[in-house]
Amino acid sequence: MVKLFSALRVSIFSIKKGLLQWRTLANSTYSEMPQFSQTTASVQSIFSNPYFSLLGICRNIDSLKKIHALLVLNGITSDQLCNTKLISLYGSFGYIRYARHLFDQMPNPEFYSWKAMLRWYYLNELYSEVLGFHNRMRVCVKENDNVVFSIVLKACSELRDIDEGRKVHCKTEKVGNPDSFVLTGLVDMYAKCGRIECSRSVFDGINDRDVVPWTTMIVGYVHNDCAKEGLALFNRMRESFVKGNEFTLGSLITACTKLGALHQGKWFHGYVSKSGFELSSVLGTALLDMYVKCGNMRDARYVFDELSTVDIVSWTAMIVGYSQTGYPDKALKLFTDRKWIGLQPNPITAASLLSSCAQLSNLNLGRAIHGFGVKLGLEDSVVRNALVDMYAKCRMLGDARYVFETVLDKNVIAWNSIISGYSQNWCAYEALQMFHRMRSESLLPDAITLVSVLSACAFIGALRVGSSLHAYSIKGGLITNNVIVGTALLNFYAKSGDAKSARIVFNEMKEKNSITWSTMIGGYGMQGDNGESFTLFDEMLKDDLQPNEEIFTAVLSACSHSGMVQEGWKYFNSMCQYYKFVPSMKHYTCMIYLLARDGKLEEALELSENLPLQPDVSLLGAFLHGCELYSRFDLGEVAIRKMLELNPDKACYYVLMSNLYASVGRWSQVSQVRELMKQRGFSKSPGCSLVEMDISNDISDARVACLA
């Protein structure tokens, strides 16, 4: 208190000195104005009291309360000017309730008191209170100014209240002479309320436009999915010789992101560098997001490395980008880099990291991130769904199911994660069982659900269940213009041996991709209808669709199933010479199988020995199949021994050798090979065949079909 009164002495002296000069000027100039004389007297009365000057040196709420108490004791708080000052101080310290209590005690608040209260509601982001207080203000006082209009319009923008915004617009038209701040506020309000045409109408009425209204209009266009209009407006802005700021350029880069316009986005990047803008948080994040979503991770990393300050947003954007564009190893490396050890991941970061672990089947790091997330409290539904997916793709279905059951509010994403996990791990019955449970809980499946369930049906040949899902997809409109569901249905019918239904689905699809074509071509090949496979391939070429490696695999497979050697070589040479594809192991396997089945075993052996790749078990199996058909044990034994030299620790090659000996009745050697496998601890998973049967079980076709 001693310090306060020391400051008071200095304040009183300076106030008295200034007041004396002010009195002299006022008396000589405005003595004939009675209203001004009354105001002067009020001000003189307030400033003559030493306690009032202490309000100017209040630095916290405690000192303000003490000085307020002194003012009350001295009877000064009945003055409008004093109360308005107190309201402003309480508002500046964030005590809006105290400020409003003071305001409500004022018998007839003046316009400036109303304005002060309104301003502090706005500065404390109490937008609903701004509108309510303004409605009361309109009843009690007739005055308005552009500051009040700007505040209320900002509140309408934040609350997306178009009705109140229109009332303010009408009031500004009635009062007249709105300044550029009010007009820009109207542009922003209409844009945020989704009335972009009204926003543009107000914008066109602004005569003297600086960078703020231009930027507001561009931002409005971008946020209302009118990215092209935003870019066009920027061209007009440049023609008007108005230079954009970082917010203008950030919105324009966002427009390029929405349009997928990488080339134009790079132009803006160059414009930013040329104009001397620093890569701030706004610009840097916008550029980073643009490059990531356009799949250009090299330039995204360049921007990331150029940022002066890396925050959680930019760090997460890079991790998400790497994870979603096929670079999961780089995402994990960025996370484990000690350079960013101070950044704590958020749920989006954790989910993307878990997705990267799933792609790499990195169970150990996935478990570590799981534990780290639990420690940080990152256990929302997004993270849990990512955990289910990670454990499923790492073939830890027990852990995936455990995490799934801990999700209290299971949405369709959670169900999709566990159903696709079972389906991808060949647990088709469990996938169907989870789908049955999902439908029992009245949750509607989406396209992703149907794809996973159809894949499970294809695996076990559940034709009736898959057909019911087909009917459900038509009824729910999920197959219309959805190439993913259409392709899954096509694959299901093809693998179930129903080529006719597969072709109907294929013909009804409005959009087809390379997987669709290869599935249909391969489906005909599996049914032995090679004529349709080749006809379909020719139709694809006539539609100017370029075949890819998968389509050539389907065509070569069709040739191998029917023993069409000449056609096989024709398509193989066309793939290599005309389309410039480098043959994969699948392509060579098809050719070896084709030659071996036709008895051209020497030619098949020569091709296998001259491969640029190391032969795998599928290729060797194709060759040995021909050796068994034509009793060429000598050639088969040479191939087997060669593969055992290259891969002595793989059980599949010992099995092939055993089968070869068995095919020519050399049972003693069969026993020797099997004994050798036991000694080395090798075992092979037993083969199985699946057939659809009409039996009663917990996951019967009828129950699933009924729920579908």
C-alpha angles and dihedrals in degrees: 000000000000089000090049093054092045088056088045093060091055092044094049092050093050093043093050091048092050092043092054091054091045092050092052092051094044095049093050096046112028105026090114092061109085095190092051090047090056091050090048091053091051093050092047090051093052097043093045089066110087095212093062092063089060089071088073093062099046109126102173142019094263094058090044092054091051094050090044089055091051090050091051091050090051093048095240099125094080089079120096094223093052094048092048089052091050092048090053093049094049089047092050090056091049097251096130094157091059090046092052091047089055092047093051090054092058109101098211111007116205123231093262091054090053090047093050092051092047091050094054092048087055096045090052090051094243093145098163089054089049091059095042093048092046092053089054090045092055089059097047103040132032097204124102135168138184093264091059091046091050092050094049093046090053089053090050089051094052093046094041087231104161094173096058090041091056090050090055090047090054090048092052090051090050095047091042133203100069112184126231092267092059093045091048088049089055091050090051094044095052092044094051090047090055097251097122094160090059089046091055091047091056091044092054088054094059106101104188104041121184127180094286100066091039091053093044091054093046091049089049092054093048094048091049093054093255095122095149091054089050092054091047091051090053089058089054089048091056090048087056089055093242113144117219125231130219092278091052092051093042090057092046091052088050088053090055089049092054092048094044086234099156095165093054090043089056089051090056089047089056090046090054092052094043093049092054097244115159115232095254124179091270098048096035094051092046092051092044092050091048095053093044095050091045089053096244100132095163093064090038089059090047090056091044092054091048094056112112091211124025113206133181092271097057093038092052092045090058093047092048090047094051091046095050098043099053101269102108092148091060091048091055092044090054090051095049095044108116089217089078097038092122093062116092115210121239125212092275091052092049093048092051092048091051089050089054091050089050092052091050095038086233099162097169095056090040090057090047091053089047091056092043090051092051090051092052093043094247096149105125123132094270092058094043092051089050089050091053090051093046095050091045093051089048087054093245095131094162091059091043091053092047093053090045092055090052091061103099100191102041113196128187091272091059092049091047091053095056096038093050089045092058092042094050091050093053093252092132098160092051089050091053090046091054090048089052090051092047092054091044087060089055095246114148116231121228133208093282091053092052093049091054094045093046089051089054091049091050091052095056097029094243095168098170095050092047091048090052090051088051090056090047092051091052092048093048094045091239096130096051109109090341107127093183095058091041092053091047090053091047091050091047094053092043093052091044090057096248100126092163094060090042090056092049090054090046094051093048094053111105092195124042131181133191092273090055093052094044092048092053093044091047091046091058089046092054089052091051093245096132094160090065091046092055093041090052091048090053091049089054091053091048089055088058092247114148114226118233133204094276092054091050089050089055093048094047090047090054089051092049093050091056100036094242097157098168093050090045092056090045093056093040093053091044090054093050102037106029103029094032095225119158105229116244128212089267091058093048090047091055091051094046090049091048093051095041094051090051091053095250091130097149090052091047091049092050091050092049092049092051097049117132086217132061107258116247132210094269092057093045090047090053091052094046090050088062091045090055092047093053098032093241096153092158094061093042093052092051091053094045095050091048091053091047089055090053096040110024093159101056116100094203093071092052088052090052090050091049091051091049092053090046092052090063096038098253094145097162090059089046088057092047092053092048091048089051089053091053092049091052093044095244122152135172126216109247117253121240142190125217127212130172112247133183100235133133117255140140093274102040122172091243094058095047093043091049092052092046 
